[in-house]
Amino acid sequence: MHADVRGLRPAAEYFYRFRAPGWGAFPGRPHPHRAGAGRGRAAAAVWARNDRTAGPAASFDFDNWDGYRVQRRRLLHFFGSGRVRNPVVLTGDRHATWVCDLKPDFDDTTSPVIGAELTGTSLASGGNGDPAAFHRTFDPIMADSPHWKFIDNRRGYLLCHADRDRLLASLRVVDTVTAPTARISTLASFVVSAGRPGVDLAYRPG
């Protein structure tokens, strides 16, 4: 995905409207919603609850929205109010891929899924990822976090395509960031379907 950020003011909120069949990015301009169009938001901090400790104890990185849970709940309630259809949040700043369902209250197991969050990994920052060490740390936490659909820390990017029926995101990763001979492959794909909030794993080799 490419979003034109030229001319935007620092410390201001901007929403982007994506329209089928092609991409449209209109920074800071309101557009009336119509059936079949999706709404996306570009964010610099993870929205979904992101516990850092396995088991009943919990610890959080308060630089993300976990440090602003009341405000997050208010905003996600708005997203789930019906005034926004199938919201998808595109996030970065984790140097890892985190694909999650969004809920107004992550502490309430009955809270409905109202949207999806796709957190992209870094292209090269942090050097080569260590998937084995990453999954040793975070897989036990994922077992307690049913809104997490996929996690990994290999380097790459998300390639997104949207039309009236769905948004398809493919996670493209390289086997190394330290050699010009790096090979690229699709590690997994994710789909957000029109009329059904949340994100599903569409493809994963093996």
Secondary structure, DSSP 8 states (H G I E B T S, - for coil): -----TT--TT----EEE-SSS----TT------TT-EEEEEESS--S----SSSS-----TTSGGG-HHHHHHHHHHHTTTSS-SEEEEE-SSSSEEEEEE-S-TT-TT----EEEEE---SSTTSS--HHHHHHHHHHHHTT-TTEEEEE--SEEEEEEE-SSEEEEEEEEES-SSSTT--EEEEEEEEEETTS-S-EEEE---
